[in-house]
Amino acid sequence: MELHLTKPICFFDLETTGTNVASDRIVEISVLKIFPNGNKESKTWLVNPEMPIPPEVVEVHGISNEKVANEPTFKQLSKEIYKMIKDSDLAGFNSDRFDIPLLAEEMLRAEVDFDMKNMVSVDVQTIFHKMEKRTLGAAYKFYCDKELTDAHSAAADTEATYEVLKAQLERYPELENNVKKLSEFTTRKQSLDFAGFIGINKQKEPIFTFGKHKGKTVDEVLNAEPGYFGWILNADFPLYTKKVLTQIKLSKLNNKLS
């Protein structure tokens, strides 16, 4: 079953120096862009992360420091990558919790104003876990009856994720073949930032989801403790979280002035 698309969707996968969204870097990114007419465009980039790749991580994806030493940095590639994805929705395997947050961090570090306002995302892993609770290799075998022989190659993982989503639509008639509906189905919880530090309460107000102010609205915390905003900006939080919090604060100031 092919996807019903009203705009392009980009399946993508990252290989990285580690799993810390705020501090780790991309070493390989592969994008498979599917157009509403069924055409495909794919591109894979090796990236110099400008930091050492730990040996235990090299063992997982096989991308060594020597392999990327002469490759462009993410900042050098950022505009080309963003041009490919900016008109599209996004999809991946565990993408909502890892790939999209890390991609956003890299884009913001490269001074590309990455935003998801006009995009939705579909996390194929969430569909799989809600329906079958397995891993990508098992998902590929289960849905497509194929072995994922080149796992942890970004290009192979990206192509497999695309094939798994199409097979999931075939298998589960209750899944609507609509990217927005798939995005809603794969969204675990509502949050304004990718990392989930700023959530939304039942009254649709931004709230903190961590620490001593967990569950409190951003407004009440910033009113009672103005220095908390500065602490977050200077602490080791993801750049996108800081961007969202700044937007909330600026919006509040603008409302006061208007």
N, C-alpha and C positions, 0 to 999 in steps of 0.2 A: 504494500500500500504506500503510495506516495503522499507526501505532506500537502495539505491544503494551505497555501501561503498567499497572503495579501501583500507581503513585503519579503525581502530576502531574510534568511536566517543563517547565522554563522555558527557552525559547530567548531569548537576549538579545544585544544588541550595544551597544557604547559608541562615542561620539565623544568625543575628548579634546583636551587642550591639547598633547599630544605622546606619545612612546612610552616615557618613563621611568616604570616602575611605582612607584618610590619617591617621585618628586617631581611628576609630572604629575597632572592632575585631569580629572574627567568634565565634559563640557559638554552631553551628551545621552545618555540611556539609554532603550532600548526593550526591553520584555519581552513575549513572547508565551507565555502559559501554556496548555499542553495538558493536559486532564484525561483520566483513564482512560476516561470515557464518550464522549470525542470532543469535548466542549465546549471552547471557547476563550475566553480572556480576554486582552486586550492593553492595554498602557498605555505611553505615551511621555512622558518628562519632559525639559524643558530645564533646565539646571543652571547657576547662577552659580558658576564655578570659583574665584572670589576670587583670581584671578591673570590676567595678560594672556594672550590667545590669540595666539600668533605669527602674523604675516601669511601665512607659507607654509603653516601648518596651516589657516587660514581658507580658503585657496584650495582645499584638499582637500575639506573637509566643508561649507563655506559658512556656518558658524556664527560670527558675528562677536561681538566684545566688546559691541557695542551691542545685539545680539539677546538676550544673556543677562544684561544689566546689571540688569534688574528681576526676574529669575527667582529662585526660592528656592535657597539653598545646598544642597549634598549633605547636610549635617548636618540641615537642616530637612526634607529628603525621606527621610532614611535609614530611619526606622521604617516609613513607608508602603511603601517598596521592599522592605525586609526581610520585612514581613508578607506580601507577594505571593510571595516566593520561598522562604521558610523551610521549607515542607513539601514542597519539590520537589527533583528532580534538576535539573542545569543542562546546557545545550547551547549551542554557539555555533560560530563560524568563527574559528579561531585562539584560542579561548577559554582553553584550558589554559595557554598561554604568555603571554597578554596580558590578556584581558578579566576572567577570574576573579581573577588576582593583583591587578589594579588595583582591581576592585570590593572585594576584601578589604581593601586599604589604605584605601579611602574609608570603608568600614564601621567599621574599627577607629579611624580618626581621628574618626569621629562617635560613638565610644564604644558601638557596637553590637558585641556579642561574636560576630562572624561566624565560623562554623566549618563545615567540610565533613565532619564525622564521620558525619553521617547522610545525606549526599548522595553521588552519583557524578556525574561529568561526561562528556559526549560531545563530542569536538571533531570537528566535521564536516570541517574542513580536513584533519585527519590521515587520515580515511578517503579523502578525495579525493586527497591526495598519495600515499598508499600505493597507490591504485588507478590514478590517472591523472596526478598531479603537475601541477595547474593552479591558477588563482586563482578567487575567488568568482564573478566575472563569467563566466569560462569554464566553471566548474562549473554555473552556472545554465543556460548555453546548452547544455552537453554533456548534462546529465541531464534538464533540463526543456524544452529547446528554446525558451527564452524569453530575451529580452534584458533585462539588468539596467539599466534606463534611469535609475534614480534611485540609483545607487551612492553610498555614503557618506552616505546618509540612514539613520539607525539603524533606523527602522521597515521600510524597504524591504529592508535587509540582513538583518534578523531574519526576515522572512517568506520571503525567498529561501533562507536557511539551513535553515529548517524544510522547505520544499519539496524542497530538494536531498537532505536526509537520507531523506525518504520515497522519493524516486526511487532513491537508492543502495540501499535495501533491496530495491526491485523488481529492480534490475540485477544485484546480487551475491547469489545464493542462499546463498553461504558465510557471509554476514553474518547473525548470529542477531538476530531482531527482539526484542531484550531489552536494556533500557537498561544494565543492569550489564555485560553482555557487550560492548556497544558501547563502554562506558567503558573496559573492559579493552583492547579493540582499539585505541582512540585514545590510550591512555596511552603516551607515548614512553619514559619511564623512571620508576622509582620514586623519589619524594622525599617528604619529610614537609612541606615548605613549598612554596608555589606557585612560587616563583622558582627552586627547585632548588638552593639553597645547602646544604641538609641532606638527604643521600640515605640509602639503606639498603644495607648490604652483604649478602653471601650468608648471613651469620649473623643477619640481620634486626636488626642494630645500627645506630643512627644514626651517620652519618659526615659529615664536612665534604667538600664537593665542589669547593672553591676554595682558592686561596692556598697558603701554606706548609704548611698541615696537610691538604692535599687527600688524601683516602683514609683518613685516620686517624679512629678513632672519637671521637665527642664526649666520651665518658667519659675516654679517655686524654689528650685535649688539655686538658680542664678540670682534670684531676688534676695534669698536668705544668705547666700554665700557666694558673692561675686567672684572671689578668687578661685573658685572651682573651675571656671572657664579657662583661666590662665594656666592652672595646673594641668588640665587635660591637653592644652595646646603644647605644653613643654614636656609632657610625659610621652612614653613609648606607645602611643595609640596610632592606629592606621591613619594615614593622611586623609582618606575619604571620610572617616569618622569626624576628624577635625573640621573638614570642609562642611559637612552637614550641620555640625554644632554651630559653626560660624554663621551659616545661612539662617539658622533659627534665631540666633542672637540679633543679626542685622534686621531680620524681618520684624522682630519685636521692637527694635529701635525705630524703624520706619513707621510702624503703626502708632507709636507714641508721638512722632513728629507730624503725622498726617491729621 
